[in-house]
Amino acid sequence: MTFEFPIPSQQDSKEYLPDKLIALQKKLPNLQIPLPTVDRVIQSIKQGNAEKITKLEWIYCINVKGKWDGKNFHISRKTSELIWETAINNVWLRHILLWRLVLQDIETQENSLSESITTSFDVLANSLEMSNLLVIKVVQAIVSKDSGSKLAEIACQQNLSYLEFIETIGNDLPVWVPKLKLFPEYISPYFSSLSFINQQKVSWFLRCLNEMSLEQQVNAVNHLLTHISNNIVIQHPQIIDWVRQNYHSGDKWYRLSEAARQKLREWIGAVNYGDFQKLVDLILHRLDLQNWEDRQLRSRKKFWANYSNRFQRIRILLPQSSLKAIGNRFNGDVDILENDGSDPTEICIFDFGEWLVAEFFRGRGSETRLFTNNSTNQQLLFGQSKLSVKQIRCLGGDRHDHTFLWQYFCRQWLSNQGIVLNPGTKPYQIPTEQELQEREYKLKRWKSEIEQLEREAKEYCKKVYFCNV
């Protein structure tokens, strides 16, 4: 099937010409808009007319500068420096250049900035007006070789966690580029490398850990545990408190490497021993002790230093007289010993995992007691709000003296129960026969004394209905 349409005549066509539009066009001035060129942009800058350069001209110039440089190699660097100098006072141009510079890693070859613009960024970065701006420091870090560490350093200096950091620069830079997305992986290595750490840096680091994904956090904690020094941890116990709360048990514990788990045990022990050490030092300086009591306490501190890596928990119990003398000079948690008529003594209870150890500092008896770490003993020794010297004694357990040569034999006693020394601890010299005889004589007197104290303890506990005695 075919159709035939009538062909309009020339007369009909003339009747419908847009005469009015044609007449209007003839009245308009003959304007010619020049196409943008790099040469024209550079000329305007040199003539002091940079403010007259349109955004379209800037975009064209930035996009084709690489090709232009190929034909004008001898002035490529100098002309790019002029562009950066102009950007110091042109917010829009500066934003475009910085945005494009950060995108360099993911830009295609066709869309990337010219080498001359990229390498002359220091003109802007080192200017007095720009050098202290956060966005400039961030871009400097991103284009550097060690970008992750430098970004972590900037975030720390600004006291900004990763999310706070991204929010702060989000309007100025493309925050989705790989170097910005991955820099949390460098936070722990940066923090662990610091030689001086203050409270603000610790708080910053812990905030960063809380924001990380599980995989990032596990890697960060593994690195922290195996690289930061024990001295820093002791000075800032909130670090170990965070790690202990989040990684000392449950599934996360098994995500740590064996080296990291061992280091965490050492950390916990170091902090707990640090509390014990501080307490002994305060007692030595604040209490009016007999010479033999002074020597006794110093020997205790030295002895338990060889087990510092093993302390999992510690509880400190003080008589009212000691607490009054020490006052607020001790920052750790302290509980008051109930007055039951016993000789004044401080007591520390150590958690060594399978065993609990009660260390009596001074007074008659002045022993070390070893208890199985079961739920009952845990509740009594760590959960009971009020305890006395006699109540702890009437719990029984195995006991050891502090008479002549006690350190040598106490070390063996603990070793037999699986409580081992810190690595590298030197052995004691083997006692002579004469020394052994002297110890045996003094030990008999101590045994008689401790048995009397235990009888008194049981009588007391019966009266107060403690522990079903």
CORJOSUL-V610047 format. One record per run of one state. SS is the DSSP state (H for helix, E for strand, L for the rest). FROM is the first residue (numbers start at 1). LEN is the number of residues. If there is no record, write none. Layout:
SS,FROM,LEN
SS,FROM,LEN
//
This chain:
L,1,9
H,10,6
L,16,3
H,19,9
L,28,10
H,38,9
L,47,3
H,50,3
L,53,2
H,55,17
L,72,1
H,73,15
L,88,3
H,91,15
L,106,9
H,115,5
L,120,2
H,122,4
L,126,8
H,134,9
L,143,4
H,147,11
L,158,4
H,162,8
L,170,8
H,178,16
L,194,5
H,199,13
L,212,2
H,214,14
L,228,2
H,230,6
L,236,1
H,237,11
L,248,3
H,251,5
L,256,2
H,258,29
L,287,4
H,291,15
L,306,2
H,308,3
L,311,2
E,313,6
L,319,1
H,320,7
L,327,8
E,335,4
L,339,8
E,347,5
L,352,3
E,355,6
L,361,7
E,368,5
L,373,2
H,375,9
L,384,3
E,387,2
H,389,5
L,394,4
E,398,3
L,401,5
H,406,11
L,417,16
H,433,32
L,465,5
//
